[in-house]
Amino acid sequence: MPEKVAFTPSLLDSHCVIDVRTPLEFAEDHLPGAYNVPILSNQERVEIGTIYKQQGSQRARIRGMELTCGRFADMTSEAAAHADGRPILVYCWRGGMRSSSMAILIEACGYPVAQLRGGYKAFRNQVTEYFENFTPPAPLIVIHGMTGSGKTTFINGLDRTNWTVIDLEGLAHHRGSAFGSLGLGEQPAQKSFDTKLWDALRQAPSGKPIVLEGESQRIGRITLPGNVYDVMAASCKIWCNVSVDTRVARLAEEYAHTEYRQPMSEALERIRKRLGGVQYGELQGMLERWDIAGLARGLVEKYYDKLYYKHRPWTPDAEIDLEDFRNAERILQRFWDGRASA
């Protein structure tokens, strides 16, 4: 019988991870780097569940065998191709029949394989516990500034030799503002965001500070898990100074895609009450005329700057000028070197 193993992060590096759950389950979340080789389709899983409730477990198992027996050979070959000589780790939802059946067949074909004890649920419990008791693997540097400052561009351009960068907005597919979803696609499920953040943090070396962008507890529909927000709030905070003209230019460049016209109109409608009727009408008119620079300036002056950081309840550890990204990085490096040697 294949060995059952408890989850440890090292398994992600030593094994080829095969997720035998349905495509729908896999899409919601999965172990980092896992390949989906589903035993059942989404519809078949619903069918089996219905049979289980109405006719009992024995009949459900028989129906499962009827549905799957003819394709186990192809599934085993697919898993082996993904593994390319590495040992295989198979998991399902709770370490039950789906993963045990697949592991037995893979082993019978002569491939090294283990089954994840407790399945995805056991992994998910570890991720949840990690964030509930979150201690970063290295010091955090949290970059703050007004909307349009270019914070995301700045952190993603940092030299990875000196910094570990985690782009929370990139992981969340949202910039955290009224127009934050433009061009970033659908937001992931909360579980998927948590897993991606966990994976980024587990790979962060202890010798380099982790640079993140300051966020509220929610980024669109995503919530920062556990006590991550509180840890960020207690970490080193950097404030970015940028002129209004530069911010307007950066926002205009970000918004200047005609396919954003309708989503931007919908975003304006969502903040209509905060803007008031007159200001809403002015901004909507600019959008209709495709005056993106005017719209960006109007949003900065009439919405963003009034809403965000109006009463900043904290003092930054340092301030940097973000007009020039390369110079800003040099200033940040000097500040951090001085702080580390103090």
C-alpha positions, 0 to 999 in steps of 0.5 A: 500500500502507498505510504500516507504522509502528513503535509510538510512544505518540503513535499512541494519541492521534493514531489510532483503533486497531483490533485485528483479532485474535480476541476471546480475544486481545483480552481477554487484552490490547490496545493502550490504547483499541483497538477489537476488529474481529476478522477471525477468531472464536476457533474459526476461528483454531484451525481455520486453525492446524490447517490450517496445521500439517496442510496448509501455509500455502497451504491455510490462506490459502485457507480464511481467505479463504473464512471472511472475504471475505463480511464485510470490507465490514462490518468496514471500515464498523465500523472507519470508524465507530469512527474517526469521521474520525481516521486508523486504525491496524490491528494483529494479533499480529505485523503479518502477514496479518490486519492487512495485509489489513484495512489494504489494504481500509480504504485501498481504501475511501478511509480514511487507515490505517497498519499497526502494524509488528510488531503487538501483539508489538512493543508488548508488547516495548516495555512489557516493556522500559519496566518492566525499566528503569523510571524513573518520570515523576515522584517516587513517594509510596508510602502504607503502613499496616495492613489496614483503614486506608483507604489506597485510599479515601484515595488515590482521594480526593486532589485530582488538581490536586496529585497523580497517583493510580495505584490498583494494587489497582484495576488488579489487581482485588485488594486484596492481602490474604486477602479482597482479591478481594471485589467486584472481579471476576476479576483481569486477565491479567498482560499486561493489568495491565502495559499499564494500568499503563504507560498510566497512567504514560505519561499522568502529568505530570512536575510532580505526584508520583505517589501509590500504595499500598504493595504486596508484589511480588504483588497476588493473582495479579498481579506488579508488572512489571520493577523497579517494586517496587524503585523503589517501595521506594526512593521516599518512604514515608508511614506511615498511623496509624489506630486499631484501632476505625476499621480494624475499622469500615472493614473491616466496612463493606467486608465487609458484603455478603451476597453475600460470605458464600461467598467469605469462607468460602472465604478463611477456609479458605485461611488456616486453617493460619495461624489455627489451628483454634481461631481459625478456628472462632471466625471461621467462627462469626462469619461464619455468624452474620453478625457482621461487626464481630466478624469484622473485629476478629478478622481485624485482631487475630488475622491481619492485624496478626500477618502484615503489617508485624510486623517493618517493615525500613524507616523512613517518611519521614513519618507521617500520621493517617488518621482524617480523610482531608481533614486527612490530605491537608493534612498530606501536602501540607505535608510534600511542599511542605517536602520539595520546597523543602528 
